[in-house]
Amino acid sequence: MLLVDDDRLVLSTLASGLEQAGYAVQACASVEEAQRVLALERPDIAILDVRLPGQSGLDMAKHLLAYPGLPFIFLTAFADDDVVQQAIGHGALGYLVKPVDISQLVPAIEAAVARSAELGNLRKTEQQLQTALNENREVSMAVGLLMERSRVSRQQAFESLRATARTQRRKIGDVAQEILSAAELLNLSKNP
């Protein structure tokens, strides 16, 4: 866990309490120090103060975009609506107002980590669906091309594509992509 707060007393108190709660904590007093830690290791979560010397916690949140799936929450003395909206806009999964004790912080940490895992699963599912959609589109286009070239029905063209994939022990989407690539190359050579 990465904990970033410029108030040394708060930093020390929270780090100690979180360590007693079973967390490994990297305590940093500035964004620059936190960035050095991030260059060496990836924490499970980051807890950021909003107001820090030099770069702010909101600046740090922008930097965390380079670490997909790294959840972060804000722990700050400021409950300003504009700051809360900026934090949410940067992807914060929680926003707690100081003073806060460990018994309040631990559930927020657990909720943010769980929510981050859910979001990661949603992103993975989205990628899988997009891949399937692209593959289906390519299969449909290859079937259409085979229908035109061989002057056969849609079902016959699909069966031909599927038989080729089975014979070559390849995915039907890969065979379809190969057919489309070959057709594109043929069109390019005809129309330089």
C-alpha positions as CSV (number, residue, x, y, z in Angstrom):
1,M,0.0,0.0,0.0
2,L,1.2,3.5,-0.9
3,L,0.3,6.2,1.7
4,V,1.0,9.8,0.7
5,D,0.5,12.6,3.2
6,D,2.7,15.6,4.0
7,D,1.7,15.8,7.6
8,R,4.3,13.6,9.3
9,L,2.2,12.9,12.4
10,V,-0.8,11.8,10.3
11,L,1.6,9.8,8.0
12,S,3.3,8.0,10.9
13,T,0.0,7.4,12.8
14,L,-1.8,5.9,9.8
15,A,1.2,3.9,8.6
16,S,1.6,2.4,12.0
17,G,-2.2,1.6,12.4
18,L,-2.4,0.1,8.9
19,E,0.7,-2.1,9.5
20,Q,-1.0,-3.3,12.7
21,A,-4.0,-4.1,10.6
22,G,-1.9,-6.3,8.4
23,Y,-0.9,-4.1,5.5
24,A,2.5,-3.5,4.2
25,V,2.8,0.3,3.9
26,Q,5.1,2.6,1.9
27,A,4.7,6.0,3.6
28,C,5.7,9.0,1.5
29,A,5.5,12.7,2.3
30,S,5.3,14.0,-1.3
31,V,4.3,13.0,-4.8
32,E,7.9,12.9,-5.9
33,E,8.8,10.5,-3.2
34,A,5.7,8.4,-4.1
35,Q,6.7,8.3,-7.8
36,R,10.2,7.0,-6.8
37,V,8.4,4.2,-4.8
38,L,6.2,3.4,-7.8
39,A,9.2,3.1,-10.0
40,L,10.4,0.2,-7.9
41,E,7.2,-1.6,-6.9
42,R,3.5,-1.6,-7.5
43,P,1.2,-1.3,-4.4
44,D,-2.2,-2.9,-4.2
45,I,-3.7,0.6,-3.4
46,A,-2.7,4.2,-3.0
47,I,-4.1,6.5,-0.3
48,L,-3.5,10.2,-1.2
49,D,-3.8,13.5,0.5
50,V,-5.1,16.2,-1.8
51,R,-2.9,19.1,-0.6
52,L,0.7,18.2,-0.8
53,P,3.8,20.3,-1.3
54,G,4.8,20.7,-4.9
55,Q,2.5,18.5,-6.9
56,S,-1.0,17.8,-5.4
57,G,-2.7,14.5,-4.8
58,L,-4.8,15.2,-7.8
59,D,-1.6,15.5,-9.9
60,M,-0.6,12.1,-8.4
61,A,-3.9,10.7,-9.5
62,K,-3.2,11.7,-13.1
63,H,0.2,10.0,-12.8
64,L,-1.5,6.8,-11.5
65,L,-3.3,6.5,-14.8
66,A,0.0,5.0,-16.1
67,Y,-0.7,2.0,-13.7
68,P,-4.0,0.5,-15.0
69,G,-6.0,-1.2,-12.3
70,L,-4.2,0.5,-9.4
71,P,-7.0,1.7,-7.1
72,F,-6.6,4.9,-5.1
73,I,-8.6,6.8,-2.6
74,F,-8.2,10.3,-1.2
75,L,-7.8,11.0,2.5
76,T,-7.9,14.7,3.1
77,A,-9.0,17.5,5.4
78,F,-10.9,19.2,2.6
79,A,-14.5,18.3,1.8
80,D,-14.8,20.8,-1.0
81,D,-17.4,19.6,-3.6
82,D,-15.2,20.8,-6.5
83,V,-12.2,18.8,-5.2
84,V,-14.4,15.7,-4.7
85,Q,-15.6,16.0,-8.3
86,Q,-12.1,16.3,-9.5
87,A,-11.1,13.2,-7.5
88,I,-13.9,11.2,-9.0
89,G,-13.0,12.5,-12.4
90,H,-9.5,11.2,-12.0
91,G,-10.8,7.8,-11.0
92,A,-10.7,7.8,-7.2
93,L,-12.6,4.9,-5.7
94,G,-13.1,6.6,-2.3
95,Y,-12.8,10.0,-0.6
96,L,-12.5,10.2,3.2
97,V,-12.3,13.4,5.2
98,K,-9.9,13.6,8.1
99,P,-9.8,13.0,10.9
100,V,-10.2,9.3,10.3
101,D,-9.1,6.3,12.3
102,I,-8.0,2.9,11.1
103,S,-11.4,1.3,11.9
104,Q,-12.9,3.7,9.3
105,L,-10.1,3.5,6.8
106,V,-9.8,-0.3,6.5
107,P,-13.4,-0.8,5.2
108,A,-12.8,2.0,2.6
109,I,-9.5,0.3,1.5
110,E,-11.2,-3.1,1.2
111,A,-14.1,-1.6,-0.7
112,A,-11.8,0.2,-3.1
113,V,-9.7,-2.9,-3.8
114,A,-12.8,-5.0,-4.4
115,R,-14.3,-2.4,-6.7
116,S,-11.0,-2.2,-8.6
117,A,-11.1,-6.0,-9.1
118,E,-14.7,-5.7,-10.3
119,L,-13.7,-3.0,-12.8
120,G,-10.7,-5.0,-14.0
121,N,-13.0,-8.0,-14.6
122,L,-15.4,-5.7,-16.5
123,R,-12.6,-4.4,-18.7
124,K,-11.4,-8.0,-19.4
125,T,-15.0,-9.0,-20.4
126,E,-15.3,-5.9,-22.6
127,Q,-12.0,-6.8,-24.4
128,Q,-13.2,-10.4,-24.8
129,L,-16.6,-9.2,-26.2
130,Q,-14.8,-6.8,-28.6
131,T,-12.5,-9.5,-29.8
132,A,-15.5,-11.8,-30.4
133,L,-17.4,-9.0,-32.2
134,N,-14.4,-8.3,-34.4
135,E,-14.0,-12.0,-35.1
136,N,-17.7,-12.4,-36.0
137,R,-17.5,-9.4,-38.3
138,E,-14.4,-10.9,-40.1
139,V,-16.2,-14.2,-40.4
140,S,-19.2,-12.6,-41.9
141,M,-17.1,-10.6,-44.4
142,A,-15.1,-13.7,-45.4
143,V,-18.4,-15.6,-45.9
144,G,-19.7,-12.8,-48.1
145,L,-16.4,-12.9,-50.1
146,L,-16.6,-16.7,-50.5
147,M,-20.3,-16.4,-51.6
148,E,-19.3,-13.9,-54.3
149,R,-16.2,-15.8,-55.5
150,S,-17.7,-19.3,-55.5
151,R,-21.3,-18.3,-56.2
152,V,-22.6,-20.4,-53.4
153,S,-25.2,-19.8,-50.6
154,R,-24.3,-18.2,-47.3
155,Q,-24.6,-21.6,-45.6
156,Q,-22.3,-23.3,-48.1
157,A,-19.7,-20.5,-47.8
158,F,-19.8,-20.7,-44.0
159,E,-19.5,-24.5,-44.1
160,S,-16.5,-24.1,-46.5
161,L,-14.8,-21.7,-44.1
162,R,-15.5,-23.9,-41.1
163,A,-14.2,-27.0,-42.9
164,T,-11.0,-25.2,-43.9
165,A,-10.5,-24.1,-40.2
166,R,-11.1,-27.7,-39.0
167,T,-8.7,-29.2,-41.6
168,Q,-6.0,-26.7,-40.7
169,R,-6.8,-27.0,-37.0
170,R,-7.2,-23.2,-36.7
171,K,-9.7,-20.9,-35.4
172,I,-12.4,-19.9,-37.9
173,G,-11.7,-16.2,-37.1
174,D,-8.0,-16.7,-38.1
175,V,-8.9,-18.3,-41.4
176,A,-11.4,-15.6,-42.1
177,Q,-8.8,-12.9,-41.3
178,E,-6.4,-14.6,-43.7
179,I,-9.0,-14.7,-46.5
180,L,-9.7,-11.0,-46.0
181,S,-6.0,-10.1,-45.9
182,A,-5.4,-12.1,-49.2
183,A,-8.4,-10.3,-50.8
184,E,-7.0,-6.9,-49.7
185,L,-3.6,-7.7,-51.1
186,L,-5.2,-8.8,-54.4
187,N,-7.2,-5.5,-54.6
188,L,-4.0,-3.5,-53.8
189,S,-2.1,-5.2,-56.6
190,K,-4.9,-4.6,-59.1
191,N,-5.3,-0.9,-58.1
192,P,-1.8,0.5,-57.5
